[in-house]
Amino acid sequence: MTGSGFHKTYDVAVVGSGPAGAMAAFCLAKKGVRVAVLEKSSLPRYKPCGGGIVRKAMQFLPIDVSEIIERECYRVELNFIPHHLHFSVKRKQPIVSMTMRDKFDYRLVLAATAAGADIFSKCRVVDVVSKVDMIDLMTSKGPLHARFVVGADGVLSSVAKKSGWQETRSLIPAIESEMLVSQEEMDRFRHSARFDFGLFSGGYGWVFPKKAHLSVGVLSMRKNRVRLNDMMGNYLKALGIDPLKKSKRYGYLIPVTPRNDAFMKGRVLLAGDAAGFANPITGEGISFALLSGQTAAHALLDGAFQESRVKNIFEAEIKKKILSELHLPHIFAKLIYRSPRLFRLLFRLHGQKFVENITDIEMGETTYRRLATDPLNYLQLFRLWD
């Protein structure tokens, strides 16, 4: 899948065709901006991910993706298995919509193409050369020139590395697998998005039911060496999941803190995982990917492609819309993963209220930012102050 001809000068080159990149390209192309999307893999490409799209992320989408939703989950479960603590929340609207990321991401790419963006697959960026009023991208298909670049090429962003960013994010490891199970086991897990704590220190496991299989994964917030395969094995044993056949396990990294040395340097803007936008409690990043891609596009448009104006708008909007939403989760992530005894005590007393509040946030009915306007609201998440 390519545009017509490669040796072109574009207004914007978007590197990466995930939710952040596709969203940025769509928003820009809809306004008549000349946009190229460069993707290193063939399209559609498999993306290691649980594939759960929370409702607030669904509300950001500019297109209908109902055809690629495999299952709607109206209920979420959170369990502390060793301590027999179980909480669940049910809503009238889907809390999490289950999909496969290759289909989801590709649908967004097709929308960007329909809006007028050129897509170049199997096109790897090997260098980024900044000039006074232009960026030269050296790629596996030859040079491409753009007035601005949006780096949306994932957690291991080559654009960020080539553009002068140092690594300031905290990255955590995760592993997931798509598992075929018996109909009996499928029926046991089909109704809820499930999150399980307490089986291993500093992390959790999840089970997401898809149309005909389960997406099962574990992650660890520990920075030292962890044995994710052992964690996965223990998790499957604890839940009594016995896959019908051996399934491939995919490892990946999740950024749980954003970069602290700006999100735009020169004429390069970062979005999604490349910028470090993910919820440090849950690891959810799709909603922030969509929002940051949209924000990058609007900053370029509102800044009239003038570098200083674009930077001022982009940094201010990122701070307002995203960083403010990550501050409170960072506080609670430290509590959850560094003080497990205290966290367990709070959950024993007020876990149901906490799960309900987090669900409201992921449904898009409220925000962490609203809670943060009053210091007492930090405690309201656990209903410790009435």
Secondary structure, DSSP 8 states (H G I E B T S, - for coil): ---S-SS-EEEEEEE--SHHHHHHHHHHHHTT--EEEE-SS-SS----S--EEEHHHHHH-SS--GGG--EEE-EEEEEEGGGTEEEEEE-SS-SEEE--HHHHHHHHHHHHHHHT-EEE-S--EEEEEE-SS-EEEEETTEEEEEEEEEE---TT-HHHHHTT----S-EEEEEEEEE---HHHHHHHTTEEEEEESSSTTEEEEEEE-SSSEEEEEEE--SS---HHHHHHHHHHHHT---SS---EEEEEEE-S--SS-SEETTEEE-GGGTT---TTT---HHHHHHHHHHHHHHHHHTTT-HHHHHHHHHHHHIIIIIHHHHHHHHHHHHHHH-HHHHHHHHHHHHHHHHHHHHHHHTTSS-HHHHHTSTHHHHHTTT---
